[in-house]
Amino acid sequence: MPETDLIHNETAGIERLLEIMRRLRDPKGGCPWDIEQDFASIAPYTIEEAYEVADAIERDAWDELKGELGDLLFQSVFHAQMAAEAGHFTFQDVVTTMSNKMVSRHPHVFGDENRDKSADQQSADWEAIKAAERAGKAQQGTLDGVAVGLPALLRAYKLQKRAARVGFDWPSAANVIAKIAEESAELVEARDSLSQAEVEEEFGDLMFVMANLGRHLGVEPEAALRAANAKFIRRFEGVEAKLAARGKRPEDSDLAEMDALWDEVKAESRAAKSAHGS
């Protein structure tokens, strides 16, 4: 099929997208912006698109999710095209690598292992297989392979999870809560007597322990914080709506009024949730 026909063929699937990407990066007839990009310049967009996928899921925005997944797929295609140009690997290599990984990590589905196992046992088996893969890559350290580019809160969670696998962990959530109290006290002291850099260090320690508490409670901290952000937005928008009904904007109000309206919004939200649950 001629290139122009492929690009305009809406039934051509992934081959059409790969050809579009190739044309965008074509030094002679491509898009100047796309041609100028490299792995480092595109990486922030890749992270952003992944978060937009998560955002659409959290909002049950299924029509949007289709487009966001497409945007994320395009990021993979973009990186693969640049890799092919540099002679590193192709998009097909990416697909083959992923397929091989899924087959090797699911011997109970694609091999001869017993499928009769719990989700927890499967998770343990998955981690054992990943550990063997890391050993094959000469990643001998317990914390090797936890991506540096992850959001800091998510990376803290993964680092602690990895350390816990070799026994470096508090026995229970109660021990973590005691550590949080200790770190909180140190932060108060740091605020009054230490430099800004030392205050930042103590604050980081407190956040790191909070991530560990989430792990002990079965809560993924990055997801929990995203949900808290979304809840804050909903409630503050509720405050703005109530102020607007009074002919005001937030800058025309004061803390006492906005705090009272916040309590109203929170009570209404809980009442609506209770009614929905019943």
N, C-alpha and C positions, 0 to 999 in steps of 0.2 A: 504494500500500500504506500503511495507517495506520501511524503512527510506532511504536506498541506492537508491531504485527506485525513490522515491520522489525527492531526490536531483538531479538526472540526468534526470528528466522528464521536458523538456522545455515547456510543456503545462500546468504545475501544478499551475502557477500563484503565488499569494501571499503566499500560503501555502508552496511552495517550498522555497521561500526566508526566511520565518520564521523558517523552519527546518534547513536551512543552518546556520542561525544565532545561533540557539540553539546548533548546532554541533560545531560551532566556539568557543562557550563559555563553552563547555563541559569540566569539570575539568580533566577528564582522557584522552580524545582523541582530545581535541580542540587545537586551535592555542594559543601558550603561550602569544603572544602580546594581542590578543583579551581577553584572560582570565584575564590579569592584569589590564584592563581598568576599570574605574568607571565613574559615571556621569560627574564629574568635568573634567576628562581628555578627554572625548569625546566631551564635549560642544564646545570647539574651532573648532573642525572639523565640527560640525553641522553648526556653523555660517559661516565658510568658504564655505561649500557646498551651502548654501543659496545664497551667493554672486556669486558663480560660475554659478548658475542658472540665476541670474539677468544679469550677464555678457554675457552669451550665447544669452539671449533674446535681449539685446541691440545691439549685433552684427548680429542679424538675423541668428544665427548659429543653424539652426533647427536640423541638424544631431547631433550636440553636445548636444543640449538641452535634447534629449532623455536620454543620458547617465548621464547628470548632475541631471536631475530629479530622475533618479534611485539612484544616490549617495545620494541625499537628503532623498529619501524614506528609504534608508538603515540606515541612521542616526536615523530615527524614530523607525525602527525595532530594532536597537542596544539599544536605551534607553529603549524601551518596554521590551526587553529581560532581561536587568539588573533589571528593576522594578519587573518583574515577579519572578526573582530569589530571590529578597528581600521581596517578598510578598506584594508589593504595589498595582500593577495592571497588567493586561495583555494587549497584543496588541489589542485583541478584545474589551477590556474596552475602549481603546483609540478610536477605530472606533465607538463604541456605543456612547461615549461622544460627539464626533464630529458630528455624525449624529443627535443626539438629539438637539445639539446646532443649527445646520443649520435649522432644522424643526421649532424650537421655535423662531428663529430670522427671519423667512420668513413666517409669518402667511398669507400674501397676496398670497403666492404660495401654501403652504401646509395646510392652515386653511381656515377660512371663511371671512377673511378681503378682502376689495375691492382691486383688483390689479391695478386699474386705479389711479396711483399716479406717480409723477415725481421722477427722480433719487435723487434729493435733498430731497424730502419728505421721501423717503425710507432711505436715510442716516440718517436723523433726527430720524426716527423711530428706526433704528438700534442702534443709540447711546442711545436712551431711554431704549431699551431692555437691552443693556449692563449695563447701570446704575442700573437697577433693579437687574440684576444678581450680580453686585458688592455689592449691599445692602444686598443681600441674603448671601453673603460671609463675611459679617461684614466689608467690605471695605467702610467705611463711608467718608473718606477724598476725596476731589475732585481729588487729584493726585494719590490716591491709585490705584495700578494695572498697572501703567506704568512701564514696565520691566526695572530693573536696568541694565540688560545685553545688552540692545540695544546699537548700536553705538551712541556716545554722541550727534552727530548732529541730528540724527533721534529722539533721546529721548527728546532733547530740543524742537523740533517741536511738538511732541506729548504732552509734558507737557504744552506748551503754548496753544495748541488746547483745552486741557482739561480745563485749567483756563479760556479760552475765553467763554466756555459754561456757566459759572456762572457770566459772565459780567466783568471779570478781563482782560481787553484788551484795546488797543488804539483804538480810533474811526476810524482811517483811516491809509492807508499806509504812508501818509504824516507825521503823527506823529511819525511813526517808523523811517522814513528817518531822521527826526530831531534828534531822539535819537541816530541814528548811527553816525551822525556828532558829537554829544556830546561825545559819547564813543570813537570815533576816536581821538578827541582832548585830552581826558584823557589818551589815550594810548601813544600819543606823549609825553605828560608830564611825564608819568610814565617811558618811555624809558630814559629820561634825568635825572630824579631825584629820582626814586624809586628803591627798591631792585628787584632782578630777580623774586622773588615770587610775588611781587606786580604787576610787568609787566605782568606776566602770568595771574593774576587775571583780569586785565584790558582787556587783549586779549580775555580771556574767555567771559567776559561781551559783548565785541563787536561781537563775534561769535554767542552768544545767541540771540542778537538783530537781527543779520543777518538772523538767522533761523526764527525769528518772521516776518521779512519782507517777506521772502519767503511764509509764510502762508498767509499773507495779499494779496500777488500777485497770490495766487493759485499755487505756486511752491513748490514741495516737495524738501527740501534742499539736502537731501542725494542723491536723484536721479540726481539733478542738478549738484552736485559736481562730481558724477561718470561720467556724460557726459562731464564735463569740463576736468576731468582727461584723458578721452579717446581722446578728441580733442587735448589736449596738446601732448599726445603720437603720434598721427597722424602727427601733425605739426613738432614735433622735429625729428621724423623719416624722414620727408621730408627734413629737414635741413641736416640731416646726409647723405641722398641720394645725395643732391646737392654738399655737400662737397666731397663725394666719387667720384663724376664725375670730380672733380678737383684734385683727387688724395690725398685727405686730410681726416683726422679724426677730430672730435671735439677738441681733445687736441692739434691738430696742428693749430687750428684756433684761433681767438680772438672774443671778444664780438661784436665788430663792424661788422665783417663779418657775424657772425651767426645771428645777429639781422637783417641785410639786407636780408639774405636768409629767415629768418622767415617771413619777410614782403612779400617776393615773394611767399612763400608757402601759406600764408594766402590769398593773392590776387588770386592765382590759385584755391584755394579751394572755394572761393566765386564765382569765374567765373564759375567753374564746377557746383556748386549748382544752380546758376542762369540759366545756360544752361539746366540743368536737369529739373528745374521748368517750363521752357518755352516749 
